[in-house]
Amino acid sequence: MKKLIFNFFLCILFLPVFAQNDAFYIENYFRYDNYIYKDEVLTVDIYNQADLLSYPVFYLGSEYKLIVNFDVLGNEQRNYSYKIIHCNASWQPSDLFASEYIEGYEENNVWENVHSFNTSADYIHYSFNLPNNDINITKSGNYLLKVYEDYNEENVVFTRRFYVVDNKTEIQATVKQPTLPQYYFSGHEIDFTIKPSVNISNPLEDLKIVISQNGRTDNVITGLTPTFINDQQLTYDYNKENVFPAGNEFRFFDLEDLKYRTEYIDSIYFQNPYYHVFLNKEYNSPNRPHNSWKDINGQRVLRCTFEENCQNESEYVYVNFYLPVENEIIDGNIYVLGELTDWQFTKRNLMIFNPERNAYELTLMLKQGYYNYQYAIVKDQESAADITTIEGSTYETENNYLIFVYYCDLKNRYDELIGFQIFTKK
């Protein structure tokens, strides 16, 4: 009961803060979200080892584990530990104790690390798997990975969300042009059915559906209930509530080889100890036609040329973004959005207006690789970003849509994740 009251207090305490964009954030309070707390920590990556471009989803009983990687600038060896926290479908701590969702040790050390080799700037690459010999996960649901330094849980280094699925649901979905004419040429409608293999006595209240576009967390669709129930097959067929702005294909640049200027890179120069890359002058036209190139839906692939191990042989590069605008935005901010910025809106990826150039600018330190990104506007006092004002929005755009199905049965005291599937607008 004390734990339940404490969790409720946390929800009330942080509710007003989560409704605001980063310009109003109190820096460094603990977040149940993807966040890096240390400036020297870069390129936090978590994915299923079955696919380099997978989302951080692990299936109970699967042979494929989650891979966690991160880099720390400098050559000083540090002591890092981690815990995992079980959360409910709304990403607040659940009522379970650690002993109820893990087997093994609650606190574990990050042992694997390797120093950068033959790079201009020094860094140490750290990695570990989940689950592993020290910790096994026994319950499905949402999880937060918390990495901290010197065995001090208050000294948080970064946090990362991941998902554990106990697959008990068949999901079928269609991504199509919306039914309503106002969204027909600019949106995607996601109609779907689910068929649980377990008995759900009250699907209207016991099931929670979350739909994410390309892994974003700021604009997820929740709160949908079945529009039709037939013999445990639940149909979700809406005309408005399940529509996303389609956006446009992602912009991209390639840092795999720093000896040559690839497409959309204007110049590269070296100033010890870092490379500096300037992207081409960007376009800002919401009415431009659909871009026909094949993107990776906002993700990144870390890679380098002519090196055997890119994890510790890749260079770190200062990448300079430049977006011309007609006027400065006075009621919001512009951010660079994608996996390269953890799909977040923080000071790390906040663009600054330069009145002399009449443009927004940002410099990010990135590891060599292939990157997708977009420009997003977050209006003051809002949490969901607008990508259509700068990027445009056309129904031809190809996106990934992630559907999560949670079974929220009170007698179990936690929200089971009983279904997950990815559907693509092709």
C-alpha positions in Angstrom: 0.0 0.0 0.0 2.9 2.4 0.8 4.4 1.7 -2.6 1.1 2.3 -4.3 0.6 5.7 -2.6 4.2 6.7 -3.4 3.7 5.9 -7.1 0.5 7.9 -7.1 2.3 10.8 -5.6 5.0 10.6 -8.3 2.3 10.7 -11.0 0.7 13.8 -9.5 4.1 15.5 -8.9 5.4 15.1 -12.5 2.1 15.4 -14.4 2.4 19.2 -15.1 6.0 18.8 -16.2 5.4 16.1 -18.8 2.9 18.4 -20.5 5.5 21.0 -21.4 8.3 21.0 -23.9 11.9 21.1 -23.0 12.1 24.9 -22.8 10.2 24.6 -19.5 11.8 21.4 -18.2 13.6 21.3 -14.9 16.8 19.7 -16.1 18.0 16.4 -14.6 14.9 15.3 -12.7 14.5 11.6 -13.2 12.4 10.6 -16.3 10.8 7.4 -17.1 11.8 8.0 -20.7 14.8 7.9 -23.0 17.2 10.5 -21.6 21.0 11.1 -21.3 22.0 12.8 -18.1 25.8 13.2 -18.8 27.3 15.3 -21.5 30.1 12.9 -22.1 27.8 10.0 -22.8 26.9 9.5 -26.5 25.3 7.1 -28.9 23.1 5.1 -26.5 21.7 2.2 -28.5 19.4 -0.6 -27.6 18.0 -3.1 -30.1 17.1 -6.8 -30.6 20.1 -8.7 -31.8 18.0 -10.4 -34.4 18.0 -7.2 -36.5 20.2 -4.1 -36.4 17.2 -1.9 -37.3 14.8 -3.5 -34.8 13.0 -1.7 -32.0 13.9 -2.5 -28.3 11.5 -5.4 -28.0 12.2 -8.7 -26.4 10.0 -11.8 -26.4 9.8 -13.9 -23.3 11.5 -17.2 -24.0 13.3 -16.0 -27.1 16.9 -16.9 -27.9 17.4 -13.3 -29.2 18.5 -10.8 -26.6 18.6 -7.1 -26.4 21.9 -5.4 -27.1 22.8 -2.2 -25.1 25.7 0.0 -26.3 26.9 3.4 -25.3 30.1 5.5 -25.6 31.8 7.8 -23.0 34.2 10.4 -24.2 37.7 10.4 -22.8 39.9 7.5 -21.7 39.0 7.3 -18.0 37.7 4.0 -16.9 34.4 4.3 -15.0 32.2 2.1 -12.9 28.7 1.7 -14.3 25.8 -0.4 -12.9 22.3 -0.9 -14.0 18.8 -1.8 -12.8 15.6 -2.4 -14.7 12.2 -1.0 -13.5 8.9 -2.6 -14.4 6.4 0.0 -15.5 2.7 0.1 -16.4 1.3 0.9 -19.8 1.5 4.6 -19.0 5.2 4.4 -18.1 4.9 4.8 -14.4 6.4 2.3 -12.0 4.2 -0.7 -11.5 3.2 -2.2 -8.2 5.5 -5.2 -8.6 8.7 -5.7 -6.5 11.9 -6.5 -8.4 11.8 -10.1 -7.2 8.5 -10.6 -9.0 9.7 -9.7 -12.4 13.4 -10.7 -12.4 15.4 -13.7 -11.5 19.0 -13.1 -10.4 20.6 -9.9 -9.2 18.6 -6.6 -9.0 21.8 -4.5 -9.5 24.4 -5.5 -12.1 27.7 -4.1 -13.3 28.6 -3.2 -16.9 31.7 -5.2 -17.3 32.3 -5.2 -21.1 34.2 -2.2 -22.4 36.8 -1.4 -25.0 38.9 1.7 -25.7 38.7 3.5 -29.0 41.4 2.5 -31.4 43.2 4.6 -34.0 40.6 7.5 -33.6 41.3 11.2 -33.4 39.3 11.6 -30.2 39.4 9.1 -27.3 36.3 7.3 -26.0 35.4 4.1 -24.3 32.7 1.8 -25.8 30.5 -0.1 -23.2 28.1 -2.9 -23.9 26.0 -5.6 -22.3 23.0 -7.9 -23.1 19.6 -8.3 -21.6 18.8 -10.8 -20.3 22.1 -12.3 -19.3 23.6 -14.8 -16.8 23.1 -12.3 -14.0 19.5 -11.3 -14.7 16.5 -12.9 -16.3 13.1 -11.2 -17.0 10.0 -13.2 -16.0 7.1 -10.8 -16.7 6.0 -9.0 -19.8 5.3 -5.3 -19.9 7.1 -1.9 -20.2 10.6 -1.6 -18.7 13.0 1.2 -18.0 16.7 0.5 -18.0 18.5 2.8 -15.6 22.3 3.0 -15.8 24.2 4.9 -13.1 27.8 5.5 -11.9 29.8 4.5 -8.9 27.1 2.3 -7.5 25.1 5.5 -6.7 21.5 5.3 -8.1 21.2 9.0 -7.7 24.1 9.5 -10.1 22.1 8.5 -13.2 23.9 8.3 -16.5 21.0 7.5 -18.9 17.7 5.8 -19.1 16.1 3.7 -21.9 12.7 2.3 -22.5 12.3 -1.3 -23.7 9.5 -3.8 -24.1 9.0 -7.4 -23.1 6.2 -9.3 -24.9 4.4 -12.4 -23.9 2.7 -13.0 -27.2 -0.9 -14.0 -26.6 -2.6 -12.0 -29.4 -2.9 -12.1 -33.1 -2.9 -8.6 -34.7 -3.9 -7.8 -38.2 -3.8 -4.2 -39.5 -4.2 -2.1 -42.6 -2.5 1.3 -43.1 -4.5 3.2 -45.7 -5.6 6.6 -46.9 -8.0 8.1 -44.4 -11.8 7.9 -44.9 -12.4 11.6 -44.0 -11.7 14.0 -46.9 -9.8 16.5 -44.7 -7.1 13.8 -44.1 -7.3 11.9 -47.3 -4.2 13.3 -49.0 -2.1 14.0 -45.9 -2.7 11.2 -43.4 -2.6 7.5 -42.6 -5.5 5.6 -41.1 -4.7 2.5 -39.1 -7.6 0.0 -38.9 -6.9 -3.2 -37.1 -8.3 -6.3 -35.4 -6.9 -8.3 -32.5 -7.7 -11.8 -31.4 -6.4 -12.7 -28.0 -5.6 -16.3 -27.2 -6.6 -15.7 -23.6 -10.0 -15.0 -22.3 -10.6 -11.2 -21.8 -13.7 -10.8 -19.7 -14.0 -7.1 -20.2 -12.1 -5.9 -23.3 -13.5 -2.4 -23.2 -11.7 -1.8 -19.9 -9.0 -4.5 -19.6 -7.2 -3.8 -22.9 -5.1 -0.8 -23.7 -3.9 -0.1 -27.2 -0.9 2.1 -28.0 0.0 3.0 -31.6 3.4 4.6 -32.3 4.6 6.1 -35.6 8.2 5.1 -36.3 8.9 4.6 -32.6 8.0 8.2 -31.6 6.6 8.6 -28.1 5.3 12.2 -28.3 2.4 11.6 -30.7 1.2 8.0 -29.8 -2.5 7.2 -30.2 -4.1 5.6 -27.1 -7.6 5.3 -25.6 -9.1 3.3 -28.5 -11.8 0.8 -27.6 -13.2 -1.9 -29.9 -15.9 -0.7 -32.3 -17.1 -4.3 -32.8 -16.6 -7.5 -30.8 -17.3 -10.9 -32.4 -16.2 -14.2 -30.6 -13.1 -12.7 -29.0 -12.1 -10.9 -32.2 -12.0 -7.2 -31.5 -12.2 -4.7 -34.4 -10.9 -1.2 -34.2 -12.3 0.7 -37.2 -12.3 4.5 -36.7 -12.3 7.4 -39.2 -10.6 10.1 -37.2 -9.2 8.8 -33.8 -6.8 6.4 -35.5 -5.3 8.9 -38.1 -1.7 10.1 -38.1 -0.3 12.9 -40.2 1.8 11.0 -42.7 4.6 13.4 -42.9 7.3 13.0 -45.6 10.2 10.7 -46.2 13.1 11.4 -43.8 16.1 13.5 -44.8 19.4 11.7 -44.6 23.2 12.0 -44.6 26.0 9.4 -44.7 29.1 9.7 -42.5 30.5 6.3 -43.3 33.5 7.6 -45.2 34.9 11.0 -44.1 37.3 11.2 -47.0 34.5 12.0 -49.5 31.5 14.3 -49.5 28.4 12.1 -50.0 25.0 13.3 -51.0 23.6 16.3 -48.9 27.0 17.0 -47.3 28.5 20.4 -48.3 31.9 20.2 -46.7 34.2 18.2 -44.4 37.2 19.5 -42.6 39.4 18.2 -39.7 40.3 20.4 -36.7 42.1 18.3 -34.1 40.7 16.1 -32.6 37.3 16.1 -34.4 36.0 16.1 -37.9 33.4 18.8 -38.8 30.7 18.2 -41.3 28.4 20.8 -42.8 25.2 19.7 -44.4 23.8 21.3 -47.5 21.5 24.3 -47.2 18.2 22.7 -46.2 14.8 23.3 -47.8 11.8 24.5 -45.9 8.7 23.9 -47.9 5.7 22.1 -46.6 4.1 22.1 -50.0 6.9 20.2 -51.8 6.0 17.0 -53.5 6.5 13.6 -52.0 10.1 12.5 -51.9 10.4 9.1 -53.5 13.7 7.8 -51.9 13.7 4.8 -49.6 14.5 5.8 -46.0 14.8 3.9 -42.8 12.0 5.7 -41.0 14.1 7.9 -38.8 16.5 5.3 -37.6 20.3 5.2 -37.9 22.9 2.6 -38.8 26.3 2.9 -37.1 29.0 1.9 -39.5 32.3 3.0 -40.9 34.5 2.2 -44.0 37.6 0.1 -44.0 37.5 -0.7 -40.3 37.0 -4.1 -38.8 35.2 -3.0 -35.6 33.2 0.1 -36.0 32.1 0.0 -32.4 35.5 1.4 -31.2 37.2 2.4 -34.5 34.6 5.0 -35.7 35.3 8.7 -35.4 33.1 11.2 -33.7 32.0 14.0 -35.9 30.5 17.5 -35.3 27.6 17.7 -37.7 26.2 21.2 -38.5 22.5 21.6 -39.4 21.3 24.8 -41.1 17.6 25.5 -41.8 16.7 28.8 -43.5 13.3 30.3 -42.4 11.3 33.4 -43.3 10.8 34.4 -39.7 11.8 33.3 -36.2 9.2 31.2 -34.4 8.0 33.1 -31.4 5.6 30.5 -29.9 7.7 27.4 -30.0 11.0 25.7 -30.9 12.5 23.7 -33.7 14.3 20.4 -33.0 16.2 17.9 -35.1 14.1 14.7 -34.7 15.0 11.0 -35.2 16.8 8.2 -33.5 20.0 10.3 -33.7 18.3 12.5 -31.0 16.5 9.6 -29.2 13.2 10.9 -30.5 13.3 13.5 -27.7 13.1 17.3 -27.5 15.9 18.4 -25.2 18.6 21.1 -25.1 20.9 18.6 -27.0 18.8 18.9 -30.2 17.2 22.3 -29.8 18.0 24.5 -32.8 19.0 28.2 -32.2 17.9 31.0 -34.5 20.7 33.0 -36.1 19.3 36.5 -37.1 22.3 37.3 -39.2 21.7 34.3 -41.5 17.9 34.2 -40.9 18.2 30.5 -40.2 18.0 27.9 -37.4 21.3 26.2 -36.6 22.4 23.2 -34.5 25.6 21.2 -34.1 25.4 17.6 -33.0 28.3 15.2 -32.1 27.6 12.0 -33.9 29.4 8.7 -34.5 30.1 7.6 -38.0 27.1 6.0 -39.7 24.0 6.6 -41.9 21.3 8.8 -40.4 17.7 9.8 -41.0 16.2 12.9 -39.5 13.4 15.5 -39.8 12.8 19.0 -38.5 10.0 19.3 -35.9 8.3 22.2 -34.3 7.1 22.0 -30.7 4.8 24.8 -29.7 4.9 26.3 -26.2 3.0 24.3 -23.6 2.6 21.3 -26.0 4.2 17.9 -25.9 3.5 16.5 -29.4 5.7 17.8 -32.3 4.5 19.1 -35.6 6.6 17.8 -38.5 4.2 18.9 -41.3 4.8 22.6 -41.2 8.4 22.1 -42.3 8.4 18.7 -43.9 5.0 18.6 -45.5 2.6 15.6 -45.3 1.5 13.3 -48.1 -0.3 9.9 -48.0 2.3 8.3 -50.2 4.9 8.5 -47.4 6.1 5.1 -46.1 6.1 4.8 -42.3 6.3 2.1 -39.6 3.4 1.8 -37.2 4.0 -0.1 -34.0 0.9 -1.6 -32.3 1.2 -2.6 -28.6 -1.6 -4.5 -26.8 -1.7 -4.4 -23.0 -3.9 -6.6 -20.8 -4.6 -4.5 -17.6 -6.0 -7.1 -15.3 -6.1 -5.7 -11.7 -5.8 -9.1 -10.1 -2.3 -9.5 -11.7 -1.2 -6.0 -10.3 0.6 -5.2 -13.6 -0.1 -4.4 -17.2 0.9 -7.4 -19.4 2.2 -6.7 -22.9 0.4 -9.5 -24.7 0.8 -8.3 -28.3 3.2 -6.4 -30.5 3.3 -6.0 -34.3 4.8 -3.6 -36.8 2.9 -2.6 -39.9 4.2 -0.5 -42.8 2.5 1.9 -45.2 4.1 0.8 -48.5 
